[in-house]
Amino acid sequence: MTAAFETYLRSHTSLTDAEIEQIVSAAIPVSLQRNETLLQQGQVCRHKTVIVKGLLRIYGTAADGSEHILHFALENGWAVDAESYHQQTPSQFTIAAVEHSELLLWTKPDFDRLLKDIPELNVLSEQLVIRSNFSNRKRLFASLSATPEEKYEDFVKTNPDLLARLPLHMIAAYLGISLKTLTRIRHAQVRR
């Protein structure tokens, strides 16, 4: 299971083979079935997670029971509720598998030790945080300013691989629109 992650590290960092071995040996391999949760709302996020194979969603549930998806994490992506993880407080979100997923997890003490011992991993971690912040700001602005049609067009353009892997209700929950609106948009595109 670790070969794909090792390839990812080699292509995105200048880590030595010994450092990669140190990182991988500290990981806990986990398999999730479709819809199985990794983190339940109210639990403390105790692991950093990389997706080796599969697809996860990070979402919150509103008082009316509706799901609001914040993020999809796919192969070579990382999944964590950063606030819960760093502050060790109960999470407001759930992390669950959209499809069968193979994951590598690191406990906070283990990952903190790796960050201290391997400066290059710390650099990668900072780059991932920066990239995530930029992506979240762009998504927030689009959420506030774009029409439903523009949101869907942007999703199709930036996530073409996800279209076939996600049910429509999850795409709608990610875009912040109703399933009815998403269906209408898709039918209008087909007619064009």
N, C-alpha and C positions, 0 to 999 in steps of 0.2 A: 504494500500500500504506500510505502514511503518514497518509492522511486520517482513518481511524478512530482512530489514536493521537493525532493532533492534537485531535480532538473529545474524546477521553478527557482530555487535558491541560487543555483549556478548561473542561470540566465539573468537574474535581477540583482546580483550582488557579486562581490569579489571574495566571498567567504572561502576559507580553505576547506579541504575535505575533512580535516579533523574538527573544524568548527561546525560544519554541516552534520557530522556524526554526533557531536555533542548536543546539537539542537534536536535532532531526530530521536536520539536515545532518551531524551527527557519527555518526549511526547507520549500521550496515551491514545492509542487507536480506538475509535468508537464507530460503530455502525448504527445508523438510524433508518428505520423504515418510514415509508410515506406517512406524513402527518404526525410522526412521533416528535415529542418536544425535547429539546436540548436544555432549554431554560424556560421555566414557567413564571409568568407574572407573579411577583411577590417573593420569589426566591432571590438569593444573592448570586450574582454572576461570578463564579469562581475560576473560570477558565478563559484563556484566549483560544480561539478555534480557527483552524484553516480547513477549507473544504478541499479534499483531495478528489472526490468524485461526488457529483450530485448538486443539489440546490436547496438552500435554506431561505426562509423568510423571517424577517424581524418585524413584529407587529404589536400594536396595542389594541385593546378592546374598549370601545366607548361604553358609557352607561347603558345605552340602548342595545348593546350586544354586537354592534357593527364592528367589523375589523378594519383597521387602518394600517396598511403595510408601509413601513418606513424604508425598507431596504431588502433587496434580494442579493444573496451571496452565493456565487457559483464557483466552479473549479478555480483553484488558486486564489480564491477570495478569503477574507478573514471575517469572522462573525464574533461580535462581542457587544454587550451593553456596556459601553465605556464608563458611564457614570456609576453604575452598580459595581462594576469590576474595580475601579480605582478607589471608590469611597466605601466599598463593601457594605452597600445598603441594598434593601430590596428593590428589585427591578420593576419598572413600570411596563415592561415589554415581555413578550414571549418570543423565543427563537424555536422554529419548528422546521422539519424537513418537508419540502414540497414533493420530493421524490426520494427513493432510496439514496442514502448519502453515506460516504466514507469520510471520516473526519480525523484530524489529529488535534488533541487538546493538550494545553499546558496549564498547570495550576499557577496561580499568581506568584507564589514564592519561587517556583521553578523558573517561570518566565522572567521575573525580576532578576534572578541570579544570572540567567543567560544574557540579559541586557547589560548587566554590569560586567560580565566576563568577556563578552563578544561585542566590541564597539560597532562593528559592521552591522550586526543585527539591530542595534540601537538606531543606526542611520536608516535602515530599511523601515523600522517601526515608525520613525518620525516622518519619513516620506509617505507612508501609508496614511498616517493621521492627517497630514497636509492635504493629500489627494482627496481623502474622505471629506474634509472640511470644505474644500472647493466644490466638490460634487453636491454636498448637502446645501450649500448656499445657492448654487445654481438651481437645484430642485425646488428649494423654498421659494425663490423668486418666480420660477415658472408656475408653481402652485398658486401663488398669489395673483399673478398677472396674466397668465395664458388662458385661452379659451379651452374647453374640453377637447375640441378638434386639434388645437395646437399641442396640447399635452400628449394626445395619442400619437400624433405625427412624430413628435420628438422621441417618444418611447420606441416607436417602430424603427426610427433612424438610429438611435443609440443602443438599442437592445434587440437586434434582429434575431439573435439566437434564442432569446427567451420566449418569443411568440409561440413557438410550437411546444414549449415545455410548461407553459402556464395556463391554467383555466382562466376564462374570461373574467370571472368574478374576482380573481386575485389581481389581474391587471387593473380592473376598475377600482379596487381597494387601494392599489398603489397610486393611481392617478387622482384619487379623491373625487371620483365621479360615480354615478350609479351604473349598475349593469345595464339598465334600460338605455341610458345615454350612450354608453360604449357600443351597445348593439346597433343603435341608430347611426352612430358615426361610421361603424364598419360597413353597414349596408349602404350608406351614402357613398362610401369610397368604391364599393363594388359596382355601383351604378354609373360611376364616372368613366 
